[in-house]
């Protein structure tokens, strides 16, 4: 009898001992950093004009711990032999609108697709046309992908890092006003207008409405503010020549953003708006394809005096898509196509002047909607067609971009490490290519030449080591956006 009673007790104690031991072992295992040692790679660090050859890079969890000629393999580290391939930082698209990807572009939300579908289209493109093509970070600069970004950061969805402005701030009748022409004024509110209800854009009147919109964006995790400082191509009511928003409205956007430690980016095309926005403290200047040389010189002078401002170049959209009436996106109206042709003409000249005067520049595709979003990397190769060198083009999409992203200050959703560079103390966002893109930029369009994609220490493409390699094990990353579980 005793034996019979003792045996289950023994088994029970053994089971308790095992269950108590298991979590401990797992916890210890999870505490160990995961290390990946890349050997024999030639590095473009995001800034230098030449490659550092024959280098090794040690990644620990989600950051780059060491870059050196020789690194002794730490115990337990996984090794990726780079085979003399080129390592670049992950690419950064500084002008994206990932929520505006339903088939009919910006008009979609009015009648054809709800915001749930908008999120589904966004997620498809974030993975297939961005992350899996080597674009590991985007600056989303009008639109609201903030909860998609939160889900990516928390590990529920794959995708690139997203720095978002949240909804762009536009005047009523400006570049961000996508409501129908005869919508009654009382329905143009953020309760009734679908683009405002989805927080993809705000149509404001007066500084106090600007305050509210900027604060609502920042409250939900926006990293900076986007204002529509002039007329646009893909909108109905605003000729390119107009000024967007009144001076006191822009000033308020700058004030509230600066109070929160971050900056304002603007959509604008011509001298009058660029100069007023420079006066008001705006820092990231998109487009600008109709500006003249004195304004370019002024920007350079301000940069030389230590002002942190940047020109953001949308090459493909201005030079290719807007190259002729016929090449314009099909969903554009006649008026939008005519505006586009004017922009296309100015863009080559603007790029030439910015290059000649060495204005600090980043690259952003502005390429969204089916037919364009699949071709984002052609914006980078377009930079070379517009007169920049391949090295400059790559800097626009890596090192320079990483600098501007950090202007978000305390609103930076990825504050721990640097971005857009391969160096000790940068996030582990890196790519391995066959060949040298500094000499042949076109190779980045050939997906068979892109062998390895790592973002935040996780591998998303790998043709170099066995697929059962533990480097696929997800690392735990700190929650950088959204403190609460879904
Ligand atoms: Zn844009």
Boltz pocket constraint, residues with backbone or C-beta under 6 A from the ligand:
constraints:
  - pocket:
      binder: B
      contacts: [[A, 95], [A, 97], [A, 141], [A, 142], [A, 366]]
      max_distance: 6.0
